[in-house]
Amino acid sequence: QVQLEESGGGLVQPGGSLRLSCAASGSSGHMGILGWYRQAPGKDRELVAVMTSGNGIKYSDSVKGRFTISRGSAANSVYLQMNSLKPEDTAVYFCYAFLMGSYWGQGTQVTVSS
């Protein structure tokens, strides 16, 4: 069974940076899609950034130019470098993977506040 483990969330001041990491285990194949979604209190879960196996990348308009998604050196791992963080980036961030089905991590809290 595929499991996704996230790390790297926390509290940061506006303008600061954080890096989220996610590693998938339990799969013998390479994930077709790896990425990140987020959910703020009272809002729907939304796409932040995703990367396909062909290295196609999609970002939400709200994070373009500030966040960077990249694959880790380990198979089925992904990072999200978040720079110039804003209070509106505060949310629970979920790692997402797709390989013959969708998989979600349990989420890591990111809080941007002074």
C-alpha positions in Angstrom: 0.0 0.0 0.0 1.3 3.4 -1.0 2.0 5.8 1.9 3.1 9.4 1.7 5.1 11.0 4.4 5.4 14.8 4.6 7.8 17.0 6.6 8.9 20.6 6.8 5.9 22.6 7.9 6.0 25.1 10.6 5.6 28.8 11.6 7.3 31.4 9.6 7.1 35.2 9.4 5.8 36.9 6.2 8.5 37.1 3.6 10.2 34.0 5.0 10.8 30.6 3.4 10.1 26.9 4.1 10.8 23.7 2.3 8.3 20.8 2.3 9.4 17.3 1.6 7.4 14.2 0.7 8.5 10.6 0.2 6.3 7.9 -1.1 6.8 4.3 0.0 5.1 1.0 -0.9 5.2 1.4 -4.7 7.4 -0.5 -7.1 6.7 1.9 -9.9 7.4 5.6 -10.4 4.5 7.9 -9.6 2.9 9.4 -12.7 2.1 12.6 -10.8 3.6 14.0 -7.6 2.7 17.3 -6.1 1.1 19.5 -3.4 -2.3 20.7 -2.5 -3.3 22.9 0.4 -6.5 23.6 2.4 -7.0 26.7 4.5 -9.6 26.8 7.2 -13.1 27.1 5.8 -11.9 26.6 2.2 -11.7 23.8 -0.3 -8.5 21.9 -1.0 -6.7 23.5 -3.9 -3.8 22.7 -6.1 -0.5 24.3 -5.3 1.9 22.6 -7.7 2.2 19.3 -9.4 4.8 17.5 -11.5 4.2 14.7 -14.0 6.6 11.8 -14.8 7.6 13.7 -17.9 8.6 16.7 -15.8 5.6 18.8 -16.8 4.8 21.3 -14.1 1.7 23.2 -13.1 1.5 25.9 -10.5 -1.5 27.7 -9.2 -1.4 31.4 -10.1 -1.3 32.4 -6.5 2.2 30.8 -6.0 3.8 31.3 -9.4 7.2 32.9 -9.0 7.4 32.2 -5.3 7.1 28.4 -5.0 9.2 25.8 -6.8 8.4 22.1 -7.0 11.2 19.6 -7.7 11.9 15.9 -7.5 14.1 14.5 -4.8 17.1 12.3 -5.5 15.2 9.3 -4.1 12.6 7.7 -6.3 9.0 9.0 -5.7 10.1 12.0 -3.6 9.2 15.6 -4.1 10.0 18.9 -2.6 8.2 22.3 -2.4 10.4 25.3 -1.9 8.3 28.2 -0.7 9.7 31.7 -0.7 8.3 35.1 0.0 5.5 33.5 2.1 2.4 35.5 2.7 -0.2 35.1 5.5 -2.7 33.9 2.9 -0.4 30.9 2.3 -1.3 29.6 5.7 -2.9 26.2 5.3 -2.4 22.5 5.8 -0.3 21.3 2.9 -0.9 17.8 1.5 1.4 15.7 -0.6 -0.4 14.0 -3.5 0.7 11.2 -5.8 -1.0 9.3 -8.6 -0.2 5.8 -9.9 -3.2 3.8 -10.9 -5.0 5.7 -8.2 -4.8 8.8 -6.0 -2.9 8.9 -2.8 -2.7 11.6 -0.1 -0.4 12.4 2.8 -1.8 13.3 6.2 -0.8 17.0 5.8 1.6 19.4 7.4 0.7 22.7 8.8 2.2 25.9 7.4 1.5 29.1 9.3 2.7 32.5 8.0 2.3 35.1 10.7 4.2 37.8 12.5 
